[in-house]
Amino acid sequence: MNQTQKHTTGKKLLALLLALIMSVSLLPMSVFAADLDSQTDEQTVVGQGVEDAVPGETDGQAEEAVPQEDVEEDSAPVEEDTEDDVDVTDDIATQEGDVAVQAAEISYVTKISDGKKLDDSTFYRIVHIDCGRKYFSADDLKKIIDYAYEYGYTHVELAFGNDGLRFLLDDMTVSVNGEDTDVTAAIQYGNKQFDAKASYSPEVTNEELSQSEMTDIIAYAKGKGIGIIPMFDVPGHLYAVIQAMQKLGVDVTGYYEGPGSGSSPNWAISPTNVASVNFVQALVQKYITYFKNQGCTMFNIAADESGISTTNYLAYAKLVNSVAAMVQNAGMVALAFNDGIYNPSYTSALGSYEFDSNIAICYWDAGGGTSYAQAKDLAENKGFKIINTHNGWYYVIGKENITGKDWSGYAYTCEYAKQQMSSENSCLNIDGDNKQTTPAGCMAAIWCDYPANSANWTNVESYIKTLAQYNTAYFVKKSTPAVKIVASATSVKVGDTV
């Protein structure tokens, strides 16, 4: 090798060395960091800061057998999925606001406090209405609130995000492919696709509640001392949202098409798909922020019937904890159904990872005592608070017109559900539990698996009333909160409740 060749070779080696140094310096810190999943320390994350739940009115009418409480202001078995596992690494954002949508990794959120748990002094009595599959008007939902007030319930849960998405915010802007995009039209498209699939053609032109209508509903409930619990199911029961994402060009690879129930299709995003998870988290964050600002103290993320499998179960658990953290960071209690939490078929995939025990479990089905974690174990060994949402109480609107029982052995008609409720203190009898665990509350759930069926309001009221009348020690009707009259120089107006 002559001198010129040596010089040229030296220059090439130097250039290669410099390029190598520069490439290493540009690597993300996550390459060098320890796995964040195993950390339990508090971190700064995306989401609203923690605020105390809005204080309510004290109920002085409770009988001695019931703890004193505050009035808060404010189904088929899972089929195994065969999708391949994907390495999912936490990408903790440090900027307050929406969860990042465009990212190379899933942007999980970690709670910035110890989280919110249910108040031990309250026995929660909840009416759940499936207003996601089927559109209910604001007046319809006020009727449900009236029944809840009349029969001594504390809350009404509005499942607006359940296969359909029937409530739209004024601002539906989400980052899509790097651009801020109003996704209103896409969600409306998704709802219409769901309606067609479910053979549901409502005789209304407006198939979603507006923000002003929802704000009015919450204020109406507050005026009767009834709290509103919003429900947006993640990662399952997202049919309309996945249709919307497809319309918007968001990657939905690996989504799960479940059998659903009745005439209601159930699609779940893949918990390992980066674009799907980040989009849904960003969308849900907008609703969490809205309901937090309305004074709501609980938010149900549902997390049920999600197509979980051995290969995706760890990612599912991380996603559930992430969305629960978003709720908790807004100062609300996160709720979820039980079937995915520590599911015995897949828990080996968790390793040392754990579900957040601050999540309140709406326990609906014991899975025959083997398919799902039992309420007693979740309460006593895992530290969860339980809301009894007994599968036998489920009332599916219009099920009277369909013969036979479902896979669970329950008929899901109004009369059958009332029979299941008709024993003293039935509110404590959790499915499969034989009264071994005292729950923190109970929920009577009205579902719309056949959304084309019309609601029979006589049945609806009778159903809501029945659970109360067999549990008189727990269901105590509250007085309508007093209203403060504020006088000004020109007029007299109704002010805040006293």
N, C-alpha and C positions, 0 to 999 in steps of 0.2 A: 504493500500500500504506500503510495507516494505522499508527500506532505499535503498536497491539495486535497487528496482523498481523505486523509486524516482530519483535516480542518472541516471538510463538508460533513463527515460522519459525526464529529463532535457537535456541530451545530444542530444536526438532527436529533441527537440524544438529548441535548439541552432543551430543545423545543418540546420533545416528548415528555421530559420531566416536568416542565412548566405546565403543560396541558393536564398532566396527571394531578398535580397539586391543585390547580384551579377546579377540576371536576370534583375532587374530594371536598373542597371548601364549599361547593354548592349543594352538597347532599343535605336533605332535610335532617333536622336534629332527631327526628323519630328513628332514624337508622341507628343512632348511637344510644338512644334512650332505652331504659328498661321498659318492659311491657307494662303499659299503664293500667291494663285490666286488673292486675293484682294489687294495685295501690288502693288504699282506703283513705288517704289523706284528703282533706278538703282542697279544692282547686278553684281558680278563677275560670269561669266558663261562660258560654253563651247563655243568655236568658235574663229574665227580669230579676231584680234583687228580691230578697225575701222580705215580705211584709206580713205582719200579723193578720190573721183572719179577721174579717169585719165583725166586731162584737155584736151580739144580738140582744133580744129582749129576754129577760129571765122569766121562765114559766113557773109561777108559784102555785099552779093547780095540780101538779103531779101528785099521785098518791104515794104513800110511803114505800110501797113495793117497788117503785120506779125511781131511778136516780133523778135528781133535779137536773134540768137541762136548760141550755140557752136556745132561743129561737134564732136561727141563723139568718142574717140579712144577706142579704145579698142583693142443630142441633143434632147435626149428625156427627158421629165420631170422627175424629181427625184421621185423615188418610195419610199414609206415609209418603213423603216426597222423596224423589230420587236425585234431586239436583246435587251437583258436585259442591264440595266445600270450597270456600274461598277464604284466604287469609285476610282477616279484617283487623286493622290496627286503629286504635283510637287516635283521632286527630282533634285535640281539644282546642277549640277556638277561644281567644282571649278578648274578643271584642263583643260588647253587649249588643244584642239585636237578633235578627233572624239567624237560624242555623244556615251555614253555608251550603249552597246547592251544588255549585260546580267545584268539585274537589277530586283529587286522585284517591282519596280515602273517605270512609264514612265519618262524618263529623258527629261523633257521639258527644253527649252533654253529660257532665258530672254535676251532681247537686253541690251547691255551695254552702250548705248547712247540714244539720242532722236530719233535715226533712220534716214534713208535717205528718202527724198521725191523728187518727180520730180522737175526739175529746172523750175521755173516760166517763165524764159526767152525763153524757147523752146516750140514750137508746134511740138510734136513728130508725125512722119509719119512712120508707121511700116508695113512691109510685113511679114505676118506669114505663115510659111510652115510646114505642118504636116509631119515631117520626122521621126516620131516615129512609126506610123502605117505602113507607107510605107518607104522602104529604098530609099534614094536618094544619089547618089554618090557625091563626093567632087566637081566634074565638074558640076553636076546638080545644086548644091547649089551656086556655083560661078555664074552660069547663073542667078539665082534669084537675087543675089547681083548686077549683071550687070543691070538688069531691075530696081532694086530699085534705083541705082545711076542715071540711065538715066532719070527717071521720078520724081526725086526730093524727094525721101524718105530719112529718117534719119537712119532707123534701119531695120534689118531683124531678125525676131524671129524664132529660130530653135527649134521646138517642138520635140526634140529627145526622150523625155520620155513621151509617150502618147500611152498607151496600150502596144506597143512594146517599147524596150529600145535600140535605134540604134546607140549609141555612147558608146564605152568602153574605159576607162582610162588604161594607162599602169599598174597602181597599183589599182587593184580591191579587195584589202584585207579588209575584214570586220570580226569582231569577231562573230563567230557562235558557240553557245553552249560552250562558254568559250575559244575557240581556234581561232586564226587568220586564216582566210580561204580566199583563192582566189576564188571569186564568178563568175569569167568570164564564165566558162563552164556552170554554172547554169543559168546565164542570157541568154546565147546563146540557151540553152535548152528552156527557157521560150519564147524567140522570135520564135523559131520553133513551139512551141505549139500554139502561137498566129497565126502564118502564116497558120497552118493547119486549125485552127478554122475559119479563115477568107478566106479560100480557096485561099491563096496567095502564089504563088511559084515564087519568083523573079528569073530572069535569071542571077543571079550573085552568085558567091560563097561566097563573103564577104557581109554579111547582116548587118554589123555594121561598122560605121566609127571608125577609129583608132584615138588615141590621136594625132599622127603626122598629120593626115589629118585634124582634127579639128583645130589644131594650124595653119595650112596652110590656112584654110578657114578664120579664124579670121584675120590673117595678110593680106590676099587678100582684105577682106572687109575694113580693116583699110586704106589700100592703096587707096581706093576710097572714103574715108570719111564716110563709113557706119559702124554703130555700130552693134554688134551682141548681141541679147538677147537670152540666153538659156531658155528653158522651160522644167521642169520636174514636172509632175502633181502629187500632193499629197493632200489628200489620195486616190483619185479616179484615174481611167484609169491606173491601175497598173497590168494589166493582166500578162505580162511577168515576172514582179518582184514577184508577188504572186506565180506563177508557180515555179520560181527559189527558193523562200523560202520553198515551199513544198519539192522541190528536196533536199534542204539542211537540212531539218528536223526542220525548224523554225516553231513555233506555229503560225498558221494563223487563229485560231478559230474566227468565227464571221465575216469573210470577206463577202462583199456584192457583189452579182452577179447581175449587172444591165443589162437592155436590150441592152445597147449600141445603136448604130445606124448603118444602113447599114448592113454590114457583119462584124462589128467590135465589139467584146465582151468587155464590160467594167466591170472590177473587182476593188473593192475598199477595202483597209484594214479597219478593224474595228478600229476606233479611241480610243477604250477602251482596245484594246488588247496590253498588254505590249510588248511582243516579236516582234510583227509586227511593232508597232510604233517605237521602238528603232532601229530595223534593218533598216527601211526605212530612218529614220533621219540620221543614220550613213552613209548610202549609199549616200544620197543627199548631206551631208556635204562634201564628197569627190569631188563631181562635183562643189559645190559652191567654194571650195578652188581653184580648177583648173581654173574656169572662172574668179575668182577674180585675179589670177596671170596673166591671159591673158589680163587684163585691161578692162574687161566688167564692165558696170556700172549698169546693171539691170539684174534681174533673176526672171522669171515667175514661181510661184509655182502652178498656175492654180486653185487648190482647188475646182474644179467644179464636178458636177454629182457624188457625193460621198456617196449616200445612207443615207443621214442624216435623223434623226428621233427625236422625242421628247426625247427619252431615251439616244441618243448619241450626241446630238447637243452641249452640253457644252464641252464634250471631243473633238469634232470636232473643236470648236472655239479655244480651248487651243492648239491643234496641229497646226492649221493654224498660230496662233500667234508665236508658237515656231519655225516653219520652216521659217517664215518671219523674226524672230529675228536672225536666223542663217545667212540669206542673209544680213541683215542690219549690223550684226557684222563683215561681210566681206567688208563693205563699199559700198554695192550695194543697189539699190532700189528694194524692193519686189513688184511684181505684182501678181494679182489673178483675176479670173473671178468673176462675181457678184452673181451667183445664190445661193451660200451658205452663203453669207455675209448678216447678219441680215435678214435671210429668215423669213417672217412674220408668217409662219406656226409653227415656232419652237422657236422664240425669247424669249418666256416666260421661256424656259428652261435655259436661260443665267443668270437669276437673275440680279445681278449688274455687271456681267462680260461683258467686251467690246472687240470688235475686234480692232486691232491696226490700227488706222486711217492713219498711215504712208504708209500702203499698197496702191499702185495705183490700182484702180479697172478697169479692162478691161470689160466694160459694153456691154454685147452681147444680153441680152434678158430681156424684162420687164415682161415676164410671163403673158401677158394679162392685166397688171396693178394691179394684185392682188397676183400672185404667188410669185413674187420676190420683194425685196426692190427697189424702184424707184430711178433713177439716181439723180433726184433733191433732194430727201431726203438724199441720201448718201453724196452728195456734200455739201448741205447747212446745214444739221443738224448733220451730223456725221463727217464732215471734210475731206472726201476722195477726192483725185484728180481722175478724170475720163478720161480713154482712150476709145474713142468711137469705139467699135468693133461690129458694128451693125449686128444683126442676118440676116437681109435681104441681106447683102453683101456677105454672106458666099458662097464660091465656093467649091463644092465637086467634085473632079476630077472624070470624068467619069459619072457624074449624068445624063448627056444628054441621056445615054442609058437606063435610068430607068424612067418610066412614073410617073406622078402624083407629088403632093406636099407632104411635110412632115407634121408632127403634127403642126408645127408652121404656116403653110400656105404658106411657102416659097418653091420654087422649088429647090434652091441650084445649079442650072446650071450656067454656065459662063454667058450666055446671060441674064438670069433673074437677077443675081447679078449686072450686068452692068446697067440694067434698074433701079435698086434700087439706084444706085449711080448717075444716070444721072440727077441731078438738081444742080443748083448753090449753092455752099457752103454746099453740102451734108455731108461733113465731120463733121459738127456741129450737124447734126440731129440724136440724140441718140434714140434708139428704145424706143417707148412709151413716149418720152420726149417732142416732138413737139418743139424742139429748145429752151427749157427753160433753159438749163444748157450749158454753154460753156465748152467743154472738154479741157483737157490739150494736147490732141492728138487724133489720129485715127489709126485704124489698119484694113488692108484688109487681110482677113484670108482665106487661101487655105487649105482645109481639105482632108483627104484620108479615109473616112468612108468605101470606097470600095477599099481596097489597091491593089486588083488584077488588077484594071484598070490602064492603062498607061496614063502618063501625055501628054497632047497635049500642046506643048510649045508655039504654036501660041496663043492658048486660055489663057495660063498663062500670057504671056506678055500683051495681050490685056486687061485682067482683071486688072493687076497691073497699066497699063496706064490709065484706065478709071477713077479711083478715082482721080488721079492727074489732068486729063484734065478738070474735073468739079470743081476743087478747086485750081485754079491757084494762088489765093492770098495766099495760104498756102504752095503749093508745088513749091519750088524753087530749080532748079538743082544747085548743087554745083560744083565748079571746082575741078578736081582731085588734091589732096594735092601735093604740091611740094615735090620732093625727094632730099635729101641731098647726094651729092657724097663725099665719104670720101676717100682721097688718102693716100696710105701708100708707104713705100719704094719699095714694090714689086708689088703692084697691086692697082687697083681702084675698090672700092666696093660700093654698095648701102647701105647707112646708114639709120638712123631713119628719119621719115618724119619731115619736118621742121615745 
